[in-house]
Amino acid sequence: MNTPGYVKVVEVGPRDGLQNEKEIVPTEVKVALVDRLTEAGFVNIEAASFVSPKWVPQMADSADVMARIQRRPGTLYSALTPNMKGFEAAVEAGADEVVIFGAASEAFSQKNINCSIAESIARFAPVAAAAKERGLRLRASVSCALGCPYQGEVPVSAVVDVVRRMRELGCDEIDIADTIGVGTPARVQEVMRAAAAEFPIDRLSGHFHDTYGQALSNILASLDVGIAIFHASVAGLGGCPYAKGATGNVATEDVLYMLQGMGIHTGIDLEQVVRAGDFISRAIGRPNNSRVGRALLTKWGSAEAPATCV
């Protein structure tokens, strides 16, 4: 296996993890979560989403969250921006990185935003241009890259087409997202290699949901072909509203524990992430979906946890 010395872990729990919660999570809880993750050492935290509150009411307080978090120099605080209105709000809130998105599935694109893939990405052109003009980092997510809840299998060529379009918009980083968690290692490697033919592999990232229990295996498969950026969600928060039974992103604690065992550096304190996962799980009344988190919390009990910076 081609093991890198360093892997960048992007924490997406505050945005991708919490956005599907039905009960509104208090702003102070969101702020406390981001602050705990900042203290843990993440260099990139997806903290907000400037979408219409009508569609995603959980993210209606994103400006307040961004205003109240304790920022650490060197950490990027990202925000999802679906249009120019969202982009301007993100800029005003001090986002360091804006995130756009496009599905690799025509069926997904038509059913959820009522337009084709090409049309959806074209809508992001003004956002991308504005980000470049302002010197903001621009990231893109390619959703349903490993499968779609409507059409099933997604051709690799469709993923490549979206990657190419995002590259042409000037994206600094592109996420290959298994939105519904159906991917398996061989297919993941095929998709990642194809994407890397269109975009620098050191700026491609893996975003894996763990619906079928394949997320860690898919990360290993991605590492083997040269991917060294991965998204994860503290306590395994999240899900997909379009796929019945879909779970959240792979738990950050589980990813960090695996990488630590492989001797791969992340600069993130596992103990602090475990504590953050326990905090948010208790705060929203959800089970902690991180196996590593649950195991270490049980092991530590009331004893002082060891330092585990990886």
Steps between C-alpha positions, in 0.01 A plus 500: 500500500614853417481650848534880517676663792219751548125496437274805517173422677220748428244510781148533356289423807388857578350537152446170320448318827249730667302625200262202501407523867124556534521679834677834474843482662562815710753742357711484816531122460617536141752766603629283784539205262699701246718643778572152636594379152722803450679420824547143382718623216299478177631713217163500321154502660178518298311727737205654316256488211351812346196344341136604524364437852186377325691196372754450779362665819774341712757727333302826538739626770819448298593869508469504879708185530776646283495823699535327836755224441853541632712488187849361497756632250574230245154341516263540205134545591293392201143578397267346244385765250233391247460838329621861499273596789654223706848597382461861609369388839798265537744779414336734750523227764872460438510158333852398397377252241175472304363166389293430189356166396370297208364148466655238273149354459256657254209341685613649831548843346159499329306371800658730756568829323298449182779558252775310322852454635636744242238762591564459874873553462449795267305667779815490712712688244427844654578366848827349380600819320419713804700271727803527274466879482490525879790262549286244681571132486247311286409137564255281312322181599397238244203328664370150417839413349471134603126449467161670487180429697298547178700360210725258687842467339670819386738472202860592569486719192229710667722562802788596274278742311402683820861507622602654168226765524598585857864526399404747228324715761835536677442276803794461736380166637239248385323246721396163362195427714331168566184678610297187576786278616474223239858507371744211533882510480556383141242740363636783715847445358364497145317829556793667678746403227265632234449826689876538545541492123307830490607672823816491716476202734646697791193728483240224478326387817285207609163562667357165611176425679492175694155361416632158399799501734749557218630848581829405671570240231434763237741739670768230498433436132526873429826529693642223285446699181638825645207685658606674821200721587190357664180636651362368825230589748550501876295223667390391152240777484278538197311307239345545159136611476474347152609145586296295742727354769806701398725588791734787563855555385763266632571589862803723542613310808507172305701655217754654738544175692565310177745758370681507834539123483651538153753756620342777294517853641191727508585759764166432669455405864289184506414536869353846444298377203360214707398752768342722234306202366374420847403864551293533182337157536379591849399852393269381222390178666643272233695175537871540439560322168876482539614155610839636597337784691275267696784258571742765623240676713421167666868422546582838647203514731562776750877474463694772325525419131848460351645743248447354152606755241548326166 
